[in-house]
Amino acid sequence: MAVARAEAPEDLNLLLTEANVYYSMGNTAKFKELLEVAIQKDPTNPELQYNLGVISTETNDFESSKKYYLRAIELNPDYTNAYINLAALILGQEQSILEEMNNLGSSAADDRKYDELKAKRNQLYLDAIPYLESAFGIDPNNYQATKTLANIYSAVGESEKYKKFKAISDALEPK
């Protein structure tokens, strides 16, 4: 790959092929590095931005991941998977909150902390909704988006929206 790229240094396809080889070998750092080079060559390619978002998520670089997903959406406002991954990125923070909630005792201070954590978890849900609704607006047959929206609306107590998205997700559920 290095020889081929040396002969054709501006060939984006060779660069991406090399990046994918590194990814296949489990070298995510080199994969990410080569994707960043690819973005310099093709800064308006939403797929490159999206892939950097995915790899940043895999390496727990959530701020970069969010930045890349938002850039992919900026370049292609109909990029459903970028919206879904942004929502998943936000909702992925829920697990640590739940663990902290489950480890609390029953003192008055713990009760206050529980309420704070519950509000924080609720805010995660509210932050994810716009991205999921955007994905649904682009692809109303997206089972994942409708199912997640139904669950979120149930959790935040919006029963009418819950019923709407529950009915849609039930109709779309893979058999």
HELIX and SHEET records of a PDB file:
HELIX    1   1 ALA A    2  GLU A    7  1                                   6    
HELIX    2   2 LEU A   12  SER A   24  1                                  13    
HELIX    3   3 THR A   28  LYS A   41  1                                  14    
HELIX    4   4 PRO A   46  GLU A   58  1                                  13    
HELIX    5   5 PHE A   62  LEU A   75  1                                  14    
HELIX    6   6 THR A   80  LEU A   91  1                                  12    
HELIX    7   7 GLU A   94  ASN A  102  1                                   9    
HELIX    8   8 ALA A  108  ILE A  138  1                                  31    
HELIX    9   9 TYR A  143  ALA A  155  1                                  13    
HELIX   10  10 SER A  159  LEU A  172  1                                  14    
END                                                                             
